[in-house]
Amino acid sequence: MQASLSAELAQLPAMDRLQLAQDLIASVTSEQGGFLANEAHRHAAQERMGHYLAHPDEPTVSLTQIRASLGLR
């Protein structure tokens, strides 16, 4: 990426940069037929699932709640 484009993008408001990042990720994953998790991602997911199963009464946060807290749709 050209340095001037990178500097210009850095000047955008944070929410615009976040939306741009999400749009870029969506465009990449759609081209590749989806996201393929690497071993580290799979391990982290297994650990989280194990923790959830061991502590089913522990409060959780939904994706909708996370998005709302970030001011996203």
DRENDO-1510 file (C-alpha; in Angstrom, 1 decimal, always signed):
<recs>
REC; n; res; u; v; w
REC; 1; MET; +0.0; +0.0; +0.0 .
REC; 2; GLN; +1.3; +3.4; -0.8 .
REC; 3; ALA; +2.4; +5.5; +2.2 .
REC; 4; SER; +0.2; +8.4; +1.2 .
REC; 5; LEU; -2.9; +6.2; +1.0 .
REC; 6; SER; -2.1; +4.7; +4.4 .
REC; 7; ALA; -1.6; +8.2; +5.9 .
REC; 8; GLU; -4.8; +9.4; +4.4 .
REC; 9; LEU; -6.7; +6.4; +5.7 .
REC; 10; ALA; -5.3; +7.0; +9.2 .
REC; 11; GLN; -6.9; +10.4; +9.2 .
REC; 12; LEU; -10.4; +8.9; +8.9 .
REC; 13; PRO; -12.6; +8.9; +12.0 .
REC; 14; ALA; -12.2; +5.7; +14.0 .
REC; 15; MET; -15.7; +4.3; +13.2 .
REC; 16; ASP; -15.0; +4.9; +9.4 .
REC; 17; ARG; -11.7; +3.0; +9.7 .
REC; 18; LEU; -13.4; +0.2; +11.6 .
REC; 19; GLN; -16.2; -0.1; +8.9 .
REC; 20; LEU; -13.5; +0.0; +6.2 .
REC; 21; ALA; -11.6; -2.8; +7.9 .
REC; 22; GLN; -14.7; -4.9; +8.2 .
REC; 23; ASP; -15.6; -4.4; +4.6 .
REC; 24; LEU; -12.1; -5.3; +3.5 .
REC; 25; ILE; -12.1; -8.5; +5.6 .
REC; 26; ALA; -15.5; -9.4; +4.2 .
REC; 27; SER; -14.3; -8.9; +0.6 .
REC; 28; VAL; -11.2; -11.1; +1.3 .
REC; 29; THR; -13.2; -13.9; +2.9 .
REC; 30; SER; -15.8; -13.9; +0.1 .
REC; 31; GLU; -13.1; -14.3; -2.5 .
REC; 32; GLN; -11.4; -17.2; -0.6 .
REC; 33; GLY; -14.7; -19.0; +0.0 .
REC; 34; GLY; -14.7; -18.3; +3.7 .
REC; 35; PHE; -12.3; -18.0; +6.6 .
REC; 36; LEU; -10.1; -20.9; +7.3 .
REC; 37; ALA; -9.0; -21.1; +10.9 .
REC; 38; ASN; -5.3; -21.9; +11.6 .
REC; 39; GLU; -4.2; -24.2; +14.5 .
REC; 40; ALA; -4.0; -21.3; +17.0 .
REC; 41; HIS; -7.5; -20.2; +16.2 .
REC; 42; ARG; -8.8; -23.7; +16.6 .
REC; 43; HIS; -7.0; -24.1; +19.9 .
REC; 44; ALA; -8.4; -20.8; +21.3 .
REC; 45; ALA; -11.9; -21.8; +20.2 .
REC; 46; GLN; -11.5; -25.2; +21.9 .
REC; 47; GLU; -10.3; -23.5; +25.1 .
REC; 48; ARG; -13.1; -21.1; +25.2 .
REC; 49; MET; -15.7; -23.9; +24.6 .
REC; 50; GLY; -14.1; -25.9; +27.4 .
REC; 51; HIS; -14.4; -23.0; +29.7 .
REC; 52; TYR; -18.0; -22.4; +28.7 .
REC; 53; LEU; -18.9; -26.0; +29.3 .
REC; 54; ALA; -17.1; -26.1; +32.7 .
REC; 55; HIS; -18.9; -22.8; +33.8 .
REC; 56; PRO; -22.3; -22.9; +32.1 .
REC; 57; ASP; -23.8; -20.4; +34.7 .
REC; 58; GLU; -21.1; -17.8; +34.1 .
REC; 59; PRO; -22.6; -14.7; +32.3 .
REC; 60; THR; -21.8; -14.3; +28.7 .
REC; 61; VAL; -22.0; -11.4; +26.2 .
REC; 62; SER; -23.7; -11.9; +22.8 .
REC; 63; LEU; -22.3; -10.6; +19.5 .
REC; 64; THR; -25.3; -8.3; +19.3 .
REC; 65; GLN; -24.3; -6.8; +22.7 .
REC; 66; ILE; -20.7; -6.4; +21.6 .
REC; 67; ARG; -21.7; -4.7; +18.4 .
REC; 68; ALA; -24.1; -2.4; +20.3 .
REC; 69; SER; -21.4; -1.4; +22.8 .
REC; 70; LEU; -19.2; -0.5; +19.8 .
REC; 71; GLY; -22.0; +1.5; +18.1 .
REC; 72; LEU; -22.2; -1.0; +15.2 .
REC; 73; ARG; -25.3; -2.5; +13.6 .
</recs>
